[in-house]
Amino acid sequence: MIQFGDTILQWDDPLVIAGLVGAAVLLLMIVLLITVVRSAGRAAQMAQPMMMQMGQLNQTVQSLGTGQAQLSGGLESLSKSQSMTIQTMEVRLAEVQQKMAERLHENAMKSARSLSDLQERMNDTLHGSSEKTTKSLTQLQERLATIDKAQTNIEKLSGDVLSLQDILSNKQTRGAFGEIQLNDIVSKALPADSYSFQCTLSNGKRADCLIKLPNPPGPIVIDAKFPLEAYEALVAAETKEQQARALTALGQAVRVHIKKISESYQIEGETADGALMFLPSEAVYAELHSRLPNIIREGFAARVWIVSPTTCMATLHTMRSILKDSRMREQTGEIRKALRQLHRDVEIIGEKAGKLETHLRQAGDDVSGVLTAATRAGKRADRLDNFDFEELVPEETNVVPLGKSPD
């Protein structure tokens, strides 16, 4: 309830309710009025920029009118320029057509000249090709003749190979082949007085080659052997059993040669305590070292060293060094005698040089005295040439006698 002085009002009274409603309506109207006033102010503020935009739009429309007038003038200028450009293009096109016609004419002339030059070069090339073909045919004929000659040489070589096979198939000729190869190697490696071929020893055995080495080791024998049949059987073997039998046969053949050389060419007090067996085939030598090393060891035990053409040459060069050292030792006395004589000759040269130095020094003193006398004689001659009848002042004279210098 509400009390105003002595008056008390209840909330549920219709008059109170009506009064409250009226007051609320009045308050709402006041709020609406305030809102309307504010909206009017805002509308006025918003209308002012719009008026300004309308003014700017009017100015823009005027500018567009001016631009349209300028565009019309520009289009007229462009039309005139286009007309002038078209005229200029027509003139230039005419000039270009004329230049093109001239260039086409020049190109046609050049093409004609090039074609003519090409024809001339083709003719020269064909002529040169003909000459080259003729020359090639001539060279081909020469080469065919060379081939025919080579064929003849090949046929001759085939005959020589067959002859070599015939030689190697015979034991005596095969032995002579090995001896010839051994003689060639030894004669190239050693001086002529250091070896002898087919030398007979005290036991009646004849050695293929005897190298005269100094003691020790003493003269050493080189005997040529060539077990060709056993090696050919080994090469021709196809199965393992055949290879084993061929190896056994080869080893047995070499073993027989080792025993024979050891018994025949090792003589105490006459030859070295060892000998060399020369195999004229590198293939047989390589086969022994690669597949029969026990045979090589047996040769070492019997003091028989197996050599091939290559290893024989190396061994002979070693022997050459031994011979050279031996001869140097033999010549040591002669070298010492020559050195003593050389020392005496040097002493005599020193004495003669001392005497020569004394003579040269005395001759130098004589030459110095002659120069001094010549200088004084020249001064006197100058005075006589300028003689002025004045009294001459006596001058002390020192005359150097020109005599033979004492030795």
Secondary structure as the mmCIF struct_conf table of DSSP 4:
data_model
#
loop_
_struct_conf.conf_type_id
_struct_conf.id
_struct_conf.beg_label_comp_id
_struct_conf.beg_label_asym_id
_struct_conf.beg_label_seq_id
_struct_conf.end_label_comp_id
_struct_conf.end_label_asym_id
_struct_conf.end_label_seq_id
STRN STRN1 ILE A 2 PHE A 4
TURN_TY1_P TURN_TY1_P1 GLY A 5 ASP A 6
STRN STRN2 THR A 7 LEU A 9
TURN_TY1_P TURN_TY1_P2 TRP A 11 ASP A 12
HELX_RH_AL_P HELX_RH_AL_P1 PRO A 14 SER A 169
BEND BEND1 ASN A 170 ASN A 170
HELX_RH_AL_P HELX_RH_AL_P2 LYS A 171 ALA A 189
BEND BEND2 LEU A 190 LEU A 190
HELX_RH_3T_P HELX_RH_3T_P1 ALA A 192 SER A 194
STRN STRN3 TYR A 195 THR A 200
TURN_TY1_P TURN_TY1_P3 SER A 202 ASN A 203
BEND BEND3 GLY A 204 GLY A 204
HELX_LH_PP_P HELX_LH_PP_P1 LYS A 205 LYS A 205
STRN STRN4 ARG A 206 ILE A 211
HELX_LH_PP_P HELX_LH_PP_P2 LEU A 213 PRO A 214
TURN_TY1_P TURN_TY1_P4 ASN A 215 PRO A 217
STRN STRN5 ILE A 220 ALA A 224
HELX_RH_AL_P HELX_RH_AL_P3 LEU A 228 ALA A 236
BEND BEND4 THR A 239 THR A 239
HELX_RH_AL_P HELX_RH_AL_P4 LYS A 240 SER A 264
BEND BEND5 TYR A 265 TYR A 265
TURN_TY1_P TURN_TY1_P5 GLU A 268 GLU A 270
BEND BEND6 THR A 271 THR A 271
BEND BEND7 ASP A 273 ASP A 273
STRN STRN6 ALA A 275 PHE A 278
BEND BEND8 PRO A 280 PRO A 280
HELX_RH_AL_P HELX_RH_AL_P5 GLU A 282 ARG A 291
HELX_RH_AL_P HELX_RH_AL_P6 PRO A 293 ALA A 301
TURN_TY1_P TURN_TY1_P6 ALA A 302 ARG A 303
STRN STRN7 VAL A 304 VAL A 307
HELX_RH_AL_P HELX_RH_AL_P7 PRO A 309 GLU A 330
TURN_TY1_P TURN_TY1_P7 GLN A 331 GLN A 331
HELX_RH_AL_P HELX_RH_AL_P8 THR A 332 ASP A 385
TURN_TY1_P TURN_TY1_P8 ASN A 386 ASN A 386
BEND BEND9 PHE A 389 PHE A 389
HELX_LH_PP_P HELX_LH_PP_P3 GLU A 390 PRO A 394
HELX_LH_PP_P HELX_LH_PP_P4 VAL A 399 PRO A 401
HELX_LH_PP_P HELX_LH_PP_P5 LYS A 404 PRO A 406
#
